[in-house]
Structures are given as structure tokens and as C-alpha cells.
Amino acid sequence: MTIAGIDHAAVPIGNVEEMLSFYASLGFSVRSFGDDDLPIHAVMLDNIRLNFHEPKTWKTADFPRGPNALPGCGDFCFVWDGTVEEAVEFVCEKGVQIEFGPVERTGARAQSREIGDSIYFRDPDQNLLEFIIYRRST
């Protein structure tokens, strides 16, 4: 038996509607499930899924989570399928400021041997988001 991959990641969030709207504007589909006592929200893009736990959920004493996890604790890197310039334009069109970059980074592809350029920005809860743009072979 082996680990086959990452299924999803989860973070606590503060403002449910603002976060879901923001991720929808990035192209993620949004889904909410669970019940009124334990609501879970997810944003999905292909096989990527981020679960968002609203305050009602993550403040529940018996809800399983990292003991120090609070809104803004996330740090996620997404692969951008385009140019650095297109990624910058896309983020800026959302009214979001690029915090850092473009800067050269080694991503996870090819067992961390493939180089890309990254830009960094934040979502409404201040989670750090990164778009890595892998360099195309010529």
C-alpha cells in the first residue's frame, strides 16, 4: 500500500460569502454540504478541492482540526496555464494586489526539478496564494 496523492486541504475561514465569491471569480466551482450544525464549503477545480470551515464549524470544540489553525493560515500554490503576464493581469482584474513576484521558483513537477515563475497574492482571509507558471520548452 502507498499514498496515492492529496485528496483535499482544509482551512478555517472568517467570511463565508466573500471567500466563496472570491474563489468562484478565480474559476473554482463552489459547493456547500453538511448540515446547519456542521456546514462545510468547498471550492473545486478539476481534482483540486479546498474545504472551507466557517466559524460555526471550526469553533466547535469537538471538530477535528489543527489546534492553532485560524483564518489566514493557508498557503496554496496553483499552476497557471498561461504566461506570467496573463496571470498578473488576471489577478489585477480581480482588484487584488500582487504581493511578491514574479520570481523564479522550483515547483513540485518532475520531482521538484522543474522551474517556473511565481506571483503571490492574498485571498479575503489573507491566505497566501501563489500562481506558478512553468516555463515552456522551446
C-alpha positions in Angstrom: 0.0 0.0 0.0 1.2 3.5 -0.8 -0.1 7.1 -0.5 -1.7 7.9 -3.9 -2.0 11.7 -3.7 -3.6 14.5 -1.9 -7.4 14.5 -1.9 -8.1 17.9 -0.4 -6.8 20.5 2.0 -8.9 22.4 4.6 -8.7 25.8 6.2 -10.8 27.8 8.6 -12.4 30.9 7.1 -13.9 34.0 8.5 -16.2 35.5 5.9 -18.0 32.7 4.1 -19.7 34.6 1.3 -16.6 36.8 0.5 -14.3 33.8 0.3 -16.7 31.7 -1.8 -17.3 34.6 -4.2 -13.5 35.3 -4.5 -12.7 31.7 -5.4 -15.6 31.5 -7.8 -14.1 34.6 -9.5 -10.8 32.6 -9.9 -12.7 29.9 -11.7 -13.3 27.4 -8.9 -16.7 25.8 -8.6 -18.4 26.2 -5.2 -20.2 23.6 -3.2 -21.7 23.6 0.3 -22.7 20.4 2.1 -23.1 19.1 5.6 -26.0 20.4 7.7 -26.9 23.6 9.6 -25.0 22.3 12.6 -21.8 21.4 10.7 -21.7 23.2 7.4 -18.7 22.6 5.1 -17.9 24.6 2.0 -15.6 23.5 -0.8 -14.1 25.1 -3.8 -13.0 22.8 -6.6 -11.0 23.0 -9.8 -10.6 19.6 -11.6 -9.2 17.3 -8.9 -8.2 20.1 -6.6 -10.5 20.7 -3.6 -10.2 23.1 -0.8 -12.6 22.7 2.1 -13.5 25.9 4.0 -14.7 25.6 7.6 -16.8 28.5 8.6 -16.5 29.9 12.2 -19.6 27.9 13.3 -17.7 24.8 12.4 -14.1 25.5 13.4 -15.0 27.0 16.7 -16.8 23.7 17.7 -14.6 22.1 20.4 -15.0 18.5 19.0 -14.4 19.4 15.3 -11.2 17.8 14.2 -8.7 20.4 13.0 -5.2 21.8 13.7 -5.3 23.3 17.2 -3.7 26.5 16.1 -5.5 26.9 12.7 -7.2 30.3 12.3 -8.4 32.1 9.2 -5.4 33.2 7.1 -3.3 30.1 8.0 -3.4 28.7 4.4 -0.6 28.8 1.8 -1.6 27.4 -1.6 0.2 27.2 -4.9 -1.8 26.7 -8.1 -0.4 26.0 -11.6 -1.3 28.8 -14.0 -1.7 27.6 -17.6 -0.6 30.7 -19.4 2.1 33.4 -19.3 3.3 35.3 -16.3 1.8 38.5 -17.9 -1.6 36.8 -18.2 -1.5 35.6 -14.6 -0.7 39.1 -13.4 -3.4 40.7 -15.5 -5.9 38.1 -14.3 -5.2 38.7 -10.6 -5.2 42.5 -11.0 -8.5 42.4 -12.9 -9.9 40.9 -9.7 -8.8 44.0 -7.8 -6.2 42.0 -6.0 -2.6 43.3 -5.4 0.4 41.2 -6.3 2.3 40.9 -3.1 5.5 39.4 -4.4 6.9 38.4 -7.8 7.2 37.4 -10.5 10.1 35.4 -9.0 11.8 32.1 -10.1 10.6 29.1 -8.1 11.1 25.3 -8.2 7.7 23.7 -8.2 6.6 20.1 -7.5 6.6 19.0 -11.1 9.2 16.4 -12.1 10.0 15.6 -8.5 10.8 19.3 -7.8 13.2 19.6 -10.7 11.0 21.9 -12.9 11.5 25.6 -12.8 8.7 28.2 -13.0 7.9 31.8 -12.2 5.6 32.6 -9.4 3.4 35.5 -8.3 2.0 35.8 -4.8 -1.2 37.4 -3.6 -3.8 37.0 -0.9 -7.5 36.0 -0.6 -10.0 37.9 1.5 -9.0 36.0 4.7 -5.3 36.7 4.0 -4.3 33.2 3.0 -1.3 33.3 0.8 -1.9 32.2 -2.8 0.7 31.5 -5.4 0.4 31.0 -9.2 3.3 29.2 -10.6 3.8 29.4 -14.3 6.0 26.6 -15.5 8.4 27.5 -18.3 7.5 26.0 -21.7 10.2 24.1 -23.6 11.1 25.7 -27.0 
